Amino acid sequence: MKYGQLISENPRSFLAHLKEHTLIERKTLRVCATRLASLIRTLEISDITQDDRSLVDIVGFATLTSTYDEGFLLILEPYPSDGAEVSDPVLRLVCLDAAIAIRPVFEKVHTVIITSGILSPLEMYPKVLNFPTVLQKSYTTTLARESLLPMLVTLGNDQAALTTSFHTWNEASVVRNYGRLVAEFAKITPDGLVVFFPSYQQMESMLTVWQEMEILDEIWRHKLILAETPHAHESSLALETYRTACMNGRGAVFFCVGRGKASEGIDFGHQYGRCVICIGVPFQYTESRALKARLEFLREANSIHESEFLSFDAMRHTAQCLGRVIRGKDDYGIMVLADRRFQKRKEQLPEWISHSLIDANTNLSSDMAISRAQRFLQEVAQPLSTKNQEGVSTWSLRNLLEHQEYIAERSRADVTSTEAERIFAESKTAEHDDLDLEEI
Protein backbone atom coordinates (compact mmCIF):
# COMPACT_ATOMS: atom_id res chain seq x y z
CA MET A 1 0.00 0.00 0.00
CA LYS A 2 3.03 2.29 0.27
CA TYR A 3 3.85 2.17 -3.46
CA GLY A 4 3.41 5.51 -5.17
CA GLN A 5 2.28 4.10 -8.51
CA LEU A 6 -0.68 2.23 -9.92
CA ILE A 7 -0.35 -1.55 -9.61
CA SER A 8 -2.53 -4.08 -11.44
CA GLU A 9 -1.88 -7.80 -11.04
CA ASN A 10 -3.65 -11.14 -10.98
CA PRO A 11 -4.31 -13.05 -7.73
CA ARG A 12 -1.42 -15.47 -8.28
CA SER A 13 1.13 -12.65 -8.51
CA PHE A 14 -0.41 -10.85 -5.55
CA LEU A 15 -0.26 -13.97 -3.35
CA ALA A 16 3.38 -14.53 -4.29
CA HIS A 17 4.29 -11.00 -3.16
CA LEU A 18 2.18 -11.41 -0.04
CA LYS A 19 4.02 -14.60 0.89
CA GLU A 20 7.36 -12.83 0.55
CA HIS A 21 6.33 -10.20 3.11
CA THR A 22 4.17 -12.21 5.52
CA LEU A 23 5.06 -15.91 4.94
CA ILE A 24 1.32 -16.67 4.84
CA GLU A 25 0.49 -19.65 2.64
CA ARG A 26 -2.30 -19.61 0.07
CA LYS A 27 -4.00 -22.61 1.69
CA THR A 28 -4.31 -20.69 4.96
CA LEU A 29 -5.97 -17.72 3.29
CA ARG A 30 -8.42 -19.93 1.42
CA VAL A 31 -10.03 -21.23 4.63
CA CYS A 32 -10.19 -17.83 6.40
CA ALA A 33 -13.89 -17.28 5.74
CA THR A 34 -14.84 -20.79 6.90
CA ARG A 35 -12.82 -20.50 10.10
CA LEU A 36 -14.20 -17.06 10.96
CA ALA A 37 -17.77 -18.28 10.42
CA SER A 38 -17.06 -21.26 12.69
CA LEU A 39 -15.57 -18.97 15.34
CA ILE A 40 -18.61 -16.67 15.28
CA ARG A 41 -20.94 -19.66 15.74
CA THR A 42 -18.80 -21.06 18.58
CA LEU A 43 -18.74 -17.74 20.44
CA GLU A 44 -22.48 -17.28 19.70
CA ILE A 45 -21.97 -13.75 18.42
CA SER A 46 -25.32 -12.45 17.17
CA ASP A 47 -24.75 -8.69 17.02
CA ILE A 48 -21.95 -7.94 14.56
CA THR A 49 -20.41 -4.50 15.11
CA GLN A 50 -18.84 -2.25 12.50
CA ASP A 51 -15.37 -3.50 13.49
CA ASP A 52 -16.55 -7.07 12.99
CA ARG A 53 -17.88 -6.22 9.55
CA SER A 54 -14.48 -4.81 8.61
CA LEU A 55 -12.90 -8.10 9.67
CA VAL A 56 -15.46 -10.02 7.61
CA ASP A 57 -14.57 -7.89 4.57
CA ILE A 58 -10.84 -8.59 4.98
CA VAL A 59 -11.43 -12.32 5.44
CA GLY A 60 -13.70 -12.45 2.40
CA PHE A 61 -11.07 -10.61 0.38
CA ALA A 62 -8.40 -13.13 1.45
CA THR A 63 -10.59 -16.14 0.61
CA LEU A 64 -11.62 -14.88 -2.83
CA THR A 65 -8.07 -13.89 -3.73
CA SER A 66 -6.71 -17.32 -2.82
CA THR A 67 -9.55 -19.27 -4.47
CA TYR A 68 -9.48 -17.95 -8.05
CA ASP A 69 -6.51 -17.62 -10.37
CA GLU A 70 -8.41 -16.35 -13.39
CA GLY A 71 -11.25 -13.86 -13.80
CA PHE A 72 -10.13 -11.56 -10.98
CA LEU A 73 -7.75 -8.62 -10.85
CA LEU A 74 -6.23 -6.68 -7.97
CA ILE A 75 -5.81 -2.95 -8.53
CA LEU A 76 -3.88 -0.72 -6.14
CA GLU A 77 -4.72 2.96 -6.66
CA PRO A 78 -2.34 5.19 -4.66
CA TYR A 79 -4.35 8.36 -5.35
CA PRO A 80 -8.14 8.86 -5.43
CA SER A 81 -7.90 10.64 -8.80
CA ASP A 82 -5.35 11.39 -11.48
CA GLY A 83 -4.80 14.99 -10.37
CA ALA A 84 -4.61 14.29 -6.62
CA GLU A 85 -1.33 14.92 -4.79
CA VAL A 86 -2.19 13.47 -1.36
CA SER A 87 -1.83 9.70 -1.21
CA ASP A 88 -4.97 7.80 -0.21
CA PRO A 89 -4.36 4.23 -1.41
CA VAL A 90 -7.24 1.89 -2.20
CA LEU A 91 -6.82 -1.83 -2.93
CA ARG A 92 -9.63 -3.27 -5.09
CA LEU A 93 -10.46 -6.86 -5.91
CA VAL A 94 -12.31 -6.71 -9.22
CA CYS A 95 -14.26 -9.60 -10.73
CA LEU A 96 -13.80 -9.47 -14.49
CA ASP A 97 -15.61 -12.68 -15.45
CA ALA A 98 -19.34 -12.74 -14.64
CA ALA A 99 -19.47 -16.42 -15.64
CA ILE A 100 -17.70 -17.39 -12.39
CA ALA A 101 -20.86 -16.79 -10.35
CA ILE A 102 -23.22 -18.81 -12.55
CA ARG A 103 -20.85 -21.62 -13.55
CA PRO A 104 -21.62 -23.78 -10.45
CA VAL A 105 -25.32 -23.64 -11.38
CA PHE A 106 -24.66 -25.01 -14.85
CA GLU A 107 -22.45 -27.75 -13.40
CA LYS A 108 -25.01 -28.99 -10.86
CA VAL A 109 -28.33 -28.52 -12.67
CA HIS A 110 -29.44 -30.24 -15.87
CA THR A 111 -31.69 -27.47 -17.25
CA VAL A 112 -31.45 -23.75 -16.44
CA ILE A 113 -34.08 -21.15 -17.31
CA ILE A 114 -32.96 -17.51 -17.07
CA THR A 115 -35.85 -15.06 -17.18
CA SER A 116 -36.21 -11.35 -16.48
CA GLY A 117 -37.93 -8.27 -17.78
CA ILE A 118 -34.66 -6.61 -18.81
CA LEU A 119 -32.80 -9.40 -20.65
CA SER A 120 -32.23 -7.41 -23.80
CA PRO A 121 -30.63 -7.95 -26.19
CA LEU A 122 -30.74 -11.69 -25.52
CA GLU A 123 -27.67 -12.43 -27.64
CA MET A 124 -25.38 -10.59 -25.21
CA TYR A 125 -25.99 -12.77 -22.14
CA PRO A 126 -24.63 -16.06 -23.54
CA LYS A 127 -21.49 -14.18 -24.62
CA VAL A 128 -20.96 -12.47 -21.25
CA LEU A 129 -21.80 -15.55 -19.16
CA ASN A 130 -20.09 -17.96 -21.57
CA PHE A 131 -22.76 -20.65 -22.04
CA PRO A 132 -24.58 -22.17 -25.04
CA THR A 133 -28.33 -21.65 -25.35
CA VAL A 134 -31.01 -24.05 -26.56
CA LEU A 135 -33.80 -21.49 -26.84
CA GLN A 136 -33.92 -17.69 -26.73
CA LYS A 137 -37.28 -15.95 -26.74
CA SER A 138 -38.61 -12.46 -26.02
CA TYR A 139 -42.22 -11.92 -25.01
CA THR A 140 -44.34 -8.81 -24.85
CA THR A 141 -47.01 -8.02 -22.26
CA THR A 142 -50.56 -9.37 -22.34
CA LEU A 143 -52.65 -6.39 -21.31
CA ALA A 144 -56.30 -5.61 -22.03
CA ARG A 145 -55.44 -2.00 -22.91
CA GLU A 146 -52.43 0.10 -23.84
CA SER A 147 -51.12 0.72 -20.33
CA LEU A 148 -47.67 1.92 -21.40
CA LEU A 149 -46.70 5.11 -23.17
CA PRO A 150 -42.96 5.08 -23.93
CA MET A 151 -41.68 8.21 -25.68
CA LEU A 152 -38.30 9.41 -26.96
CA VAL A 153 -37.85 13.13 -26.33
CA THR A 154 -34.89 14.51 -28.27
CA LEU A 155 -35.68 18.23 -28.45
CA GLY A 156 -36.50 20.92 -25.93
CA ASN A 157 -39.16 23.58 -26.25
CA ASP A 158 -36.68 25.78 -28.13
CA GLN A 159 -35.88 22.89 -30.53
CA ALA A 160 -32.38 22.50 -29.06
CA ALA A 161 -31.08 18.95 -28.75
CA LEU A 162 -31.56 17.19 -25.42
CA THR A 163 -28.52 15.18 -24.37
CA THR A 164 -26.35 14.63 -21.31
CA SER A 165 -23.21 13.80 -23.27
CA PHE A 166 -19.94 14.84 -21.68
CA HIS A 167 -19.47 18.03 -23.72
CA THR A 168 -23.01 19.43 -23.45
CA TRP A 169 -24.72 18.23 -20.26
CA ASN A 170 -23.79 21.32 -18.22
CA GLU A 171 -24.73 23.91 -20.87
CA ALA A 172 -27.35 26.38 -19.63
CA SER A 173 -29.77 25.74 -22.51
CA VAL A 174 -29.64 21.97 -22.05
CA VAL A 175 -30.15 22.20 -18.28
CA ARG A 176 -33.03 24.66 -18.75
CA ASN A 177 -34.77 22.43 -21.30
CA TYR A 178 -34.53 19.43 -18.99
CA GLY A 179 -35.91 21.52 -16.14
CA ARG A 180 -38.83 22.74 -18.26
CA LEU A 181 -39.57 19.13 -19.28
CA VAL A 182 -39.76 17.97 -15.66
CA ALA A 183 -41.82 21.01 -14.62
CA GLU A 184 -44.39 20.43 -17.38
CA PHE A 185 -44.75 16.75 -16.52
CA ALA A 186 -45.12 17.68 -12.83
CA LYS A 187 -48.17 19.74 -13.80
CA ILE A 188 -50.02 17.00 -15.68
CA THR A 189 -48.91 13.81 -13.90
CA PRO A 190 -51.20 12.60 -11.11
CA ASP A 191 -49.61 11.44 -7.83
CA GLY A 192 -45.98 10.31 -8.25
CA LEU A 193 -43.32 11.36 -10.76
CA VAL A 194 -39.90 9.65 -10.73
CA VAL A 195 -36.90 11.28 -12.43
CA PHE A 196 -33.64 9.37 -12.99
CA PHE A 197 -30.27 11.05 -13.59
CA PRO A 198 -27.09 9.35 -14.91
CA SER A 199 -25.09 10.15 -11.75
CA TYR A 200 -25.21 11.94 -8.40
CA GLN A 201 -22.89 14.63 -9.76
CA GLN A 202 -25.18 15.47 -12.67
CA MET A 203 -28.26 15.38 -10.45
CA GLU A 204 -26.76 17.80 -7.90
CA SER A 205 -25.47 20.11 -10.63
CA MET A 206 -28.80 20.27 -12.47
CA LEU A 207 -30.86 20.75 -9.30
CA THR A 208 -28.59 23.64 -8.29
CA VAL A 209 -29.10 25.37 -11.63
CA TRP A 210 -32.85 24.65 -11.56
CA GLN A 211 -33.01 26.36 -8.18
CA GLU A 212 -31.29 29.44 -9.61
CA MET A 213 -33.67 29.43 -12.60
CA GLU A 214 -36.67 29.11 -10.21
CA ILE A 215 -37.72 25.90 -11.94
CA LEU A 216 -37.82 24.02 -8.64
CA ASP A 217 -40.17 26.70 -7.27
CA GLU A 218 -42.51 26.02 -10.18
CA ILE A 219 -42.38 22.26 -9.54
CA TRP A 220 -43.01 22.89 -5.83
CA ARG A 221 -46.33 24.57 -6.61
CA HIS A 222 -47.63 21.27 -7.95
CA LYS A 223 -45.73 18.55 -6.09
CA LEU A 224 -43.46 17.88 -3.15
CA ILE A 225 -39.77 17.56 -4.09
CA LEU A 226 -37.58 14.77 -2.69
CA ALA A 227 -34.20 13.37 -3.72
CA GLU A 228 -32.13 10.24 -3.27
CA THR A 229 -28.71 10.61 -1.63
CA PRO A 230 -25.70 8.28 -1.32
CA HIS A 231 -26.66 7.76 2.35
CA ALA A 232 -29.08 4.85 2.80
CA HIS A 233 -30.84 6.28 5.88
CA GLU A 234 -31.52 9.66 4.26
CA SER A 235 -32.82 7.99 1.11
CA SER A 236 -35.15 5.77 3.14
CA LEU A 237 -36.65 8.79 4.89
CA ALA A 238 -37.07 10.60 1.57
CA LEU A 239 -38.76 7.57 0.02
CA GLU A 240 -41.14 7.22 2.97
CA THR A 241 -42.10 10.89 2.69
CA TYR A 242 -42.56 10.48 -1.06
CA ARG A 243 -44.99 7.58 -0.57
CA THR A 244 -46.94 9.55 2.03
CA ALA A 245 -47.28 12.52 -0.33
CA CYS A 246 -48.52 10.24 -3.12
CA MET A 247 -51.08 8.64 -0.83
CA ASN A 248 -52.60 11.87 0.53
CA GLY A 249 -53.14 13.45 -2.90
CA ARG A 250 -50.37 16.06 -2.75
CA GLY A 251 -48.16 14.10 -5.12
CA ALA A 252 -44.39 14.29 -5.27
CA VAL A 253 -41.35 14.25 -7.53
CA PHE A 254 -38.58 11.85 -6.56
CA PHE A 255 -35.15 12.65 -8.02
CA CYS A 256 -32.85 9.64 -8.06
CA VAL A 257 -29.89 8.07 -9.86
CA GLY A 258 -30.05 5.47 -12.62
CA ARG A 259 -27.54 3.20 -10.88
CA GLY A 260 -28.72 3.84 -7.34
CA LYS A 261 -30.91 1.89 -4.95
CA ALA A 262 -34.17 3.33 -6.27
CA SER A 263 -33.53 2.05 -9.80
CA GLU A 264 -33.13 -1.60 -8.79
CA GLY A 265 -34.89 -2.48 -5.56
CA ILE A 266 -37.77 -0.01 -5.19
CA ASP A 267 -41.23 -0.38 -6.74
CA PHE A 268 -43.13 2.72 -7.83
CA GLY A 269 -46.31 0.94 -8.85
CA HIS A 270 -49.75 2.52 -9.24
CA GLN A 271 -50.04 5.98 -7.62
CA TYR A 272 -46.37 5.92 -6.55
CA GLY A 273 -45.20 6.25 -10.15
CA ARG A 274 -47.47 7.37 -12.95
CA CYS A 275 -44.56 8.73 -14.95
CA VAL A 276 -40.82 8.05 -15.09
CA ILE A 277 -38.34 10.35 -16.86
CA CYS A 278 -34.84 9.12 -17.71
CA ILE A 279 -32.62 12.17 -18.12
CA GLY A 280 -29.68 10.96 -20.17
CA VAL A 281 -28.25 7.53 -20.86
CA PRO A 282 -26.81 5.95 -17.66
CA PHE A 283 -23.38 4.99 -19.00
CA GLN A 284 -20.72 3.80 -16.60
CA TYR A 285 -17.84 6.11 -15.70
CA THR A 286 -15.45 5.11 -18.45
CA GLU A 287 -12.32 6.43 -16.69
CA SER A 288 -12.73 3.87 -13.92
CA ARG A 289 -9.70 1.58 -13.84
CA ALA A 290 -11.85 -1.36 -12.80
CA LEU A 291 -14.15 -0.81 -15.77
CA LYS A 292 -11.20 -0.51 -18.16
CA ALA A 293 -9.84 -3.82 -16.88
CA ARG A 294 -13.18 -5.54 -17.37
CA LEU A 295 -13.62 -4.13 -20.87
CA GLU A 296 -10.19 -5.43 -21.79
CA PHE A 297 -11.08 -8.87 -20.42
CA LEU A 298 -14.38 -8.98 -22.35
CA ARG A 299 -12.63 -8.00 -25.56
CA GLU A 300 -9.92 -10.64 -25.24
CA ALA A 301 -11.89 -13.50 -23.67
CA ASN A 302 -15.40 -13.05 -25.11
CA SER A 303 -14.76 -10.95 -28.26
CA ILE A 304 -17.11 -8.21 -27.02
CA HIS A 305 -16.19 -4.70 -28.15
CA GLU A 306 -16.04 -1.96 -25.53
CA SER A 307 -18.76 0.21 -27.09
CA GLU A 308 -21.02 -2.82 -27.51
CA PHE A 309 -20.83 -3.72 -23.82
CA LEU A 310 -21.16 -0.13 -22.58
CA SER A 311 -24.28 0.43 -24.68
CA PHE A 312 -25.78 -2.89 -23.56
CA ASP A 313 -25.07 -2.12 -19.91
CA ALA A 314 -26.55 1.38 -20.13
CA MET A 315 -29.76 0.20 -21.78
CA ARG A 316 -30.11 -2.59 -19.24
CA HIS A 317 -30.09 -0.03 -16.44
CA THR A 318 -32.47 2.15 -18.44
CA ALA A 319 -34.94 -0.73 -18.67
CA GLN A 320 -34.64 -1.20 -14.91
CA CYS A 321 -35.54 2.44 -14.37
CA LEU A 322 -38.50 2.30 -16.74
CA GLY A 323 -39.82 -0.90 -15.23
CA ARG A 324 -40.17 0.67 -11.77
CA VAL A 325 -43.54 2.23 -12.69
CA ILE A 326 -45.33 -0.83 -14.13
CA ARG A 327 -45.90 -3.46 -11.45
CA GLY A 328 -49.10 -5.24 -12.48
CA LYS A 329 -51.76 -5.80 -15.15
CA ASP A 330 -53.96 -3.03 -13.69
CA ASP A 331 -51.13 -0.49 -13.53
CA TYR A 332 -50.34 2.18 -16.13
CA GLY A 333 -47.59 4.71 -16.64
CA ILE A 334 -45.65 7.02 -18.93
CA MET A 335 -42.01 6.34 -19.82
CA VAL A 336 -39.96 9.28 -21.09
CA LEU A 337 -36.50 8.71 -22.53
CA ALA A 338 -35.08 12.24 -22.64
CA ASP A 339 -31.87 12.08 -24.67
CA ARG A 340 -31.29 12.06 -28.41
CA ARG A 341 -28.84 9.16 -27.99
CA PHE A 342 -31.75 6.87 -27.13
CA GLN A 343 -32.88 7.21 -30.75
CA LYS A 344 -30.03 4.96 -31.93
CA ARG A 345 -30.44 2.47 -29.07
CA LYS A 346 -34.21 1.95 -28.97
CA GLU A 347 -33.80 -1.53 -30.52
CA GLN A 348 -31.97 -2.59 -27.35
CA LEU A 349 -35.03 -2.02 -25.19
CA PRO A 350 -36.90 -5.15 -23.97
CA GLU A 351 -39.71 -6.44 -26.13
CA TRP A 352 -42.44 -5.44 -23.69
CA ILE A 353 -41.33 -1.79 -23.93
CA SER A 354 -40.37 -1.60 -27.61
CA HIS A 355 -43.70 -3.23 -28.54
CA SER A 356 -45.50 -0.12 -27.25
CA LEU A 357 -42.98 2.35 -28.69
CA ILE A 358 -44.48 3.45 -32.00
CA ASP A 359 -42.63 5.59 -34.54
CA ALA A 360 -44.98 8.53 -33.90
CA ASN A 361 -43.68 8.74 -30.31
CA THR A 362 -39.98 8.92 -31.22
CA ASN A 363 -37.88 12.01 -31.89
CA LEU A 364 -40.38 14.25 -30.06
CA SER A 365 -40.00 17.75 -28.69
CA SER A 366 -41.00 18.52 -25.11
CA ASP A 367 -44.32 20.14 -26.00
CA MET A 368 -45.28 17.23 -28.29
CA ALA A 369 -44.51 14.76 -25.49
CA ILE A 370 -46.67 16.72 -23.04
CA SER A 371 -49.58 16.72 -25.51
CA ARG A 372 -49.38 12.95 -26.06
CA ALA A 373 -49.07 12.32 -22.32
CA GLN A 374 -52.19 14.34 -21.56
CA ARG A 375 -54.20 12.42 -24.14
CA PHE A 376 -52.90 9.09 -22.78
CA LEU A 377 -53.80 9.98 -19.18
CA GLN A 378 -57.33 10.91 -20.22
CA GLU A 379 -57.79 7.55 -21.93
CA VAL A 380 -56.40 5.33 -19.16
CA ALA A 381 -58.31 7.26 -16.48
CA GLN A 382 -61.52 5.61 -17.72
CA PRO A 383 -62.75 2.63 -15.64
CA LEU A 384 -61.47 -0.76 -16.80
CA SER A 385 -63.95 -3.62 -16.55
CA THR A 386 -62.68 -7.02 -15.47
CA LYS A 387 -64.68 -8.51 -18.36
CA ASN A 388 -62.34 -6.77 -20.80
CA GLN A 389 -59.35 -8.51 -19.23
CA GLU A 390 -60.72 -12.07 -19.48
CA GLY A 391 -58.88 -14.08 -22.08
CA VAL A 392 -56.19 -11.42 -22.42
CA SER A 393 -54.49 -10.56 -19.11
CA THR A 394 -56.60 -12.88 -16.93
CA TRP A 395 -58.26 -16.27 -17.43
CA SER A 396 -61.87 -17.12 -16.77
CA LEU A 397 -62.98 -20.61 -15.69
CA ARG A 398 -63.85 -21.36 -19.33
CA ASN A 399 -60.34 -20.35 -20.47
CA LEU A 400 -58.80 -22.61 -17.84
CA LEU A 401 -60.96 -25.60 -18.83
CA GLU A 402 -60.14 -25.07 -22.50
CA HIS A 403 -56.43 -24.96 -21.67
CA GLN A 404 -56.67 -28.16 -19.61
CA GLU A 405 -58.47 -29.90 -22.47
CA TYR A 406 -55.78 -28.72 -24.90
CA ILE A 407 -53.03 -30.10 -22.63
CA ALA A 408 -54.87 -33.42 -22.34
CA GLU A 409 -55.19 -33.68 -26.14
CA ARG A 410 -51.48 -32.95 -26.55
CA SER A 411 -50.64 -35.65 -24.02
CA ARG A 412 -52.82 -38.22 -25.84
CA ALA A 413 -51.25 -37.24 -29.14
CA ASP A 414 -47.75 -37.65 -27.71
CA VAL A 415 -48.63 -41.10 -26.31
CA THR A 416 -50.11 -42.15 -29.65
CA SER A 417 -47.06 -40.92 -31.53
CA THR A 418 -44.69 -42.73 -29.16
CA GLU A 419 -46.66 -45.96 -29.47
CA ALA A 420 -46.63 -45.69 -33.29
CA GLU A 421 -42.87 -45.17 -33.28
CA ARG A 422 -42.41 -48.24 -31.08
CA ILE A 423 -44.57 -50.45 -33.33
CA PHE A 424 -42.72 -49.19 -36.42
CA ALA A 425 -39.34 -49.89 -34.82
CA GLU A 426 -40.42 -53.42 -33.81
CA SER A 427 -41.68 -54.15 -37.34
CA LYS A 428 -38.40 -53.02 -38.88
CA THR A 429 -36.48 -55.23 -36.42
CA ALA A 430 -38.67 -58.19 -37.32
CA GLU A 431 -38.07 -57.61 -41.03
CA HIS A 432 -34.30 -57.67 -40.50
CA ASP A 433 -34.55 -60.83 -38.40
CA ASP A 434 -36.24 -62.64 -41.31
CA LEU A 435 -33.43 -61.76 -43.74
CA ASP A 436 -30.30 -63.83 -44.17
CA LEU A 437 -26.83 -62.36 -44.21
CA GLU A 438 -26.59 -62.28 -48.01
CA GLU A 439 -29.74 -60.22 -48.31
CA ILE A 440 -28.52 -57.86 -45.60
C-alpha positions, 0 to 999 in steps of 0.5 A: 500500500506504500507504493506511489504508482498504480499496480494491477496484477492477478491473484497469483502474482499478488499472493506470491508477493504477499508470501514474501512479506508475511510468509502466509500460505495460500492454503491458509488464506483460502479457509479464512472465511470458513474458520471465521464463520465457525468462530462466530458460531462457537462464540455465539456472536449475534450482534456484529459490530462495525469493526466485525464487519471490517474483519469479515470484509478482509477475510472475504477478500483473502478467501476470494483472492486465494480461491481464483486464479483467473477472472479476478484482478487486484488494482492498487490505486495510490491516489483517489484521482489522477490529479490528486497529490495526497496519497490515499491508497485503495486496494480493489479486488475486481471480478472481471468474469461474470461467468464465475458466479453462474458456472456452479449452477450449470455444473449442478443442474441439468436445465437452467431457465434464465428469465427477467424483464430486462434481458435485452438484447438476448444475444449478449448474455450467452457471450458475457456468461459464456454458455450455449443456449437451446432457446432464446425468446422475447415476449411482450405483455398481455394487457387488455389495454395500452397501459404503457406510453414510452416516448423518446424526447430529443428536443426541448421547447426551443428545438435545441437537442436534449442530451447529457453527453460529456461536452453538453450536459452542463450547458445552460440551454440543455439544463433549462430544457430538462428543467422545463420538461420535468416542470411540465410533466409535474403539472399534468402527472397525477400522484408520483413522478420519478426522475432518474439522472445518470449520476449523483454529480449530474443530479446535484449540478442540475438541481442547483441550476434549476433552483437558480432558474426558479424551476424548482419553485414552479415544480413545488407549486404542484408537487413535493420535491424529494431526492435520493442521496448516497446515504441509505438512511436519508434515502429511506426517509425521503422515500417514505415521505414520497410515498406519504405525499402520493397517498394523501393526494399532494403528489411528489417528484422523486429525483434519483440516480439510474444506478442507485438503490431506487432504480433496482430495488424499489417499486413505484407501482400505481399511484407511486409512479405514474410517470418516469423520466430518464434524463440521459443515458446511464453509461458507466464512468469510463475512466474507472480503472476497474471498468477498463480492466473488465472491458479489456477482459471482455474484448480478449476472452469473449470478443465483445467490443467496448462500445457494444458492452457499454451500450448494452449495460446502459440500456439494461439499467435504463430498462430497470428504471423504466420498469419501476412504474409498471408493477401489475396488469392493472397499472399504467404509466408514462415512460420518457427517454429524454436524450437524443442518444436513445434514438439509436439504441431503442432496438436494445429495449426489452420487447415489452417496452419496444412493442408499445414504442411506435414511430410517432412517439420517437424524436419528439420535442418537449411540448409534443410529449406533453400533448401525447401524455395528456391524451394518454392519461385521459384515456387510461383514467376511464374505468377498466372492466374485469370482463375486458381482461378475461382471455387477455391478461386474466383467465376465466374458468372457461379459459382454464378448462379449455387450456386443460383440455388442450393439454390433455389432447397434446398428451394423448397425441404424444402417447399415440405418436410414441406408441406408433414409433415403437410399433414401427421400430419393432416391425423393422427389427422383425423384417431384418430378423427374417433376412439372411446375411446375403440379403442384408 
